[in-house]
Amino acid sequence: MVMVRSNDSCVEAFSPSSQLRFLFSDVSFSAADICELHGYSPGAAVALARMLAGAALAGIDYAGLDETICLHAETGGPLGGVHVEMEGTGKLRGYVYNGGDPRDVSQLSGAENCDGFLWGGDGSSVRFTRLDAAGHIRAQISADISEPGPEAVLLSFYNASPAGTSPVAVALSAGLDPKMRLCFARGLAMQQASDSAKEIFSKLSGYFRSGAVRDLLVSGSTSGVFRQFFGIDDIITGPTRTLQFGCVCSRELAERSYSSRTAEELRGMLKPGLDAVFKCHLCGRHYVIPRGRIAEFASAAGAREAGA
């Protein structure tokens, strides 16, 4: 298991007077750790970081302590696709399909530019999955969306979920430092909690569409800043959930992925005379499986197949 530093969190807030619900996430440290381990290009890092911030928002409602939620999107652009996960315990992980190809950083001057360039203009196929502690699927939603980017992915999730009966606005923001390393990743969602909130929700959702909320997230906003920005004095925050990068991979799981293969396949892996290397997609960690272990697996597989 890989566990790295964390000062990340997500929190729910509510305004009784306006009947608006707010969800906030900061996954800056977790996203930076993941992207560094994977060695992602700047564009891939920004895309993954914003998806992680979105998963943390969704996890407030949909990730019980014994559950994991997965947000997955396949795109037609050079990014290829993004997969992120959040456990109910607060562990985050994820990867992009094509993350090592450096792209023109001038394309990353804004979230819309980044989305249009990396995600492509043909829409995305998205999937949302809830897993129990044993990895069994509890619920799954699939959809096709026409708009590019993590915000469109998250909105499609809310629209297709039970919370879809209440309108939601979303902003996801991530940025790079002067050395083009990921330095922050945050998200904010606003939900209309009752019909009486229609008018104010309609007004404030304009700040999300214009990009003003995305810009606000650059500074790592607090509840006080949000009160002033939205003009709502009674935003009350609830319990904060700690988030951290955490992967479920291990040497045992890596070896198990080889031990379950056929004898023919394993013998083929022995021919080059090299150790096998297992790479975890979710955290980028490498596990070296010695050639001798592969030979043991091949022998066991041969005996198993002969007795079948």
N, C-alpha and C positions, 0 to 999 in steps of 0.2 A: 504493500500500500504506500502511496505517495502522499505526504501531508506537508504543506508549505505554510509560510506565515500568513496571517490574516488580520485585518482590521475592518473587514467588510460586514455589511448588515443589510437587512430589509425591514421595513416597518410599515404599519398601517395607520392611517389617521382619518379623522372624521370631523365634519363641521355640522353641528346641530342646526345652526341658523339657515345654512344654504342647502342642507341635505345632500352634501357631496362627500364622497369617500375618496381618499387619496392613498396610493401605494407608492412607496419610494424604495429604491435599491441602490446600493453602492457596491460594485464588485471590482473596484480598481485594482486591488492587490491580487485577487484571484485571477483576474483576466491577464494581468501582466506576467504572473508566474506561468500560466498555461502557455501563453504566446512565446515566452522566452524558452521554455522547455521544447516546444515544437519548432522554434526557429522560424516563425512566420514572418512574411513580408509585411510592411506597414498596412497595406490595404486589407490583407487577410486578418491582421490583428484587430483592426478597427471593426470589421464585420463580426468577428467572433465575439469581441468584447460587448458589442451592443446586443447581440443575441443572448449572451450570458445575463446581462442586465434585465432583459425581457423575461428570461426564465425565472429569475429571482422574484420578479413581480408576480408572475403566474403562480409561483410556488407558495406565496403567502396564503392563497386560497386552496390550492389543489395538491400540495405536497404534505400529506400527513407524515407523522414521525416514522411510520413503517413503509413509506412510499417513495418512489422516484418518478419525477416527471421528465419527459424527453420532448424537446422541440427539434424537429428535423425539417430542413428545406433543401430541395434540389433546384438548382438554377441553370439557366442557359448561358450565363456569363462566365468569365474566366475563373471565378471563385468555385464553380462547380456545385457546391452545396455546403451546408453548415449543420452540425449536430451538436446540441448542448443538453446537459442533464443537471437536475438539481434534486438532491435527496432531501427528505423532510428534516433530516438532522442538520441541514445547511451546507452540505458538501456540493461543490460545483465542479464540472468538468466539461470538456467539449473539444471539437476539432472542426477544421474545414477540409474539403476535399483537396483543393489545390492551394496550399499555403506557402510554398517555398519559392514561387515565381515572382521576383520583384517587378512591381508595376510603376508607371509614371506617377510619382507622388503629387504632381500637379493635379491629378484627378481626385485627390483626397482633400481638397480645400473646403468641402462642405459635405454634409451627410447625403444630400440628394445626388451630388456628383459621384460620391463613393458608391452609392446604391446603383445608380444607372450604369456605371462603368463595370463594377464587379459582379453585380447580380444579373445584368443583361435586361433587355426590354421585352422578353417574351413571357414574363411571369414565372411563377415558381409552383412546384408541387410540394405541399407541406403536410406534415403528419405530427399529431400530438398524442403521446402515449403516457398512461399512468401504469406503473409497475408496482407489484407488492414486494415485500422483503425478499422473496424467493425468485424474483425476476419474472413472475407471471403477469400477463396483461390484465389489468382491471378495466380499462377503458381505452378506446382509441378513436381518434377523429382524423379524417383525411380531407384535404381540400385543394383546389387549384386557385391561385390568386394571380391577378393581373399586374398589381403594383409591385415594384422591386423593394427589397430591404427588410430589415428586422422589424420595423414598426408595422409594416403590412402583415408580416407573419404573425405577430402577437395579436393584432387586431382581429385577424381571421380566427384565431383561437378563441378570443373572447366572444366573438359573434356566434361561434358554433357551440359554445359551452353554455351551461345553465345560466351563467352570468350575462349571456348575450341578450337577455330580456331587458337589461339596463345598459344604456349607451355608455361607451367608454372612449376616452381620448388617451393617447399614448405618446410619450417622447422618450427616445433612447439616444444617449450621447456618449461618445468616446473620442479621445484625442491623443495626439502624439507630442512628445517633447522635442526640443531642437535636434536631438540625435535620432529622431524618428522611431523612438521606442514608445510603446503604449504607456500613458501616464494616468489616465482616468477612464472610468466606465460607469455610468449611472443611468437610472431610468425613473420615470414618473408616470403613473397612470391616474386618471381622474374618472370616477364613476358616478353616474346619476343614481342616487339611492332611492328617490321617490319621484312621482309625477310632479310634485310641487317644485322640484329642482330644474325642470325643463328649461326655463328661461335663462337662469344663471349658467347652467351647463352649456347651453348654446353659445352664450357670450364668451365664456372662458375657454371653450374648446377651440376658439379662433386663435388663441395664443399657442396652442399645440400645432395647429395647421400651419401657422406662419413661421414656425421655427423658434419663436421667442422662448418657449419652455426649454427647448433643446439647448439654446444658448445659456439659459439660466443654470442648467445642470453642469456647465463647464466649471463653475466655481464651487461645486460641492455644497449645494444649498441646505440650510437647516429649516426647521419648522417656522422659525421667526421670519426667515427670508420669504418662504412661501406665503405666510400670512400677509406680508407687505405686498408681494408681487400680485397675488390674486385679490387683494383687498378684503380678506376674510379674517376677522380677529379671533374667531373661536375654533380654529383648527386644533384638535386634541389628538395627540399621538398615543398609540397603544404600545404594547410590548415590542421590543426589538429582538429580531432573530439574528444571531451571529452566522455569518457565511464564511466559508473557506474552501480553497481548492483541495479536493480530495478524490483520489482515484481508487477503484476497487481492484486494480490489477495486482498480481503477485507472481512470484516465480512458480508457485504451485499451479496457478491458473495457466501460466504460459506453457508449462510442461504438459498440462492436461490437454491443451490444444493440439499437441503433437501426438500424445499417446492414443488419441482417439482416431488417428488416421490409419489408412490401410497399410499393409506390409509393403505392397508394391510402391506406394508413394514414399514411404519412409526409406526404403532401400534406394530409391532414386535420389533422395536428399543426401545419402551417404557417398555417392559417386564422386562429387567434387572434392571430397576429403577435407571439408571445412566444417567448423561449428555452425549451428543454426542460430539465427538471430531473430527473436520475436520482438516486434515493436507494438506497444500499446497505442492504439489510435487516439484514445481519450487524453493521455497525458504525455505521450512522446517518449516514455521511458523504454529502454532497450534491455532485454534479457537474453544473455548468451546461453544457449543450450548446447553443452559439449557433444561432440560427435559420438562419444561413448554412450551417452544417454539416448541419442537417436537410435543407435544400434540396439540398445535394450528394448526400446519401444518397438522396433521393427521385429525383433525376435518374439516379443510377447504378442504382437499383432498376427504374426505368422502362425503361432500356436493357437491363437484364438480362432483364426479363420479355418485352420485345419480341423478343429473340433466342432465347427459349426454344422 
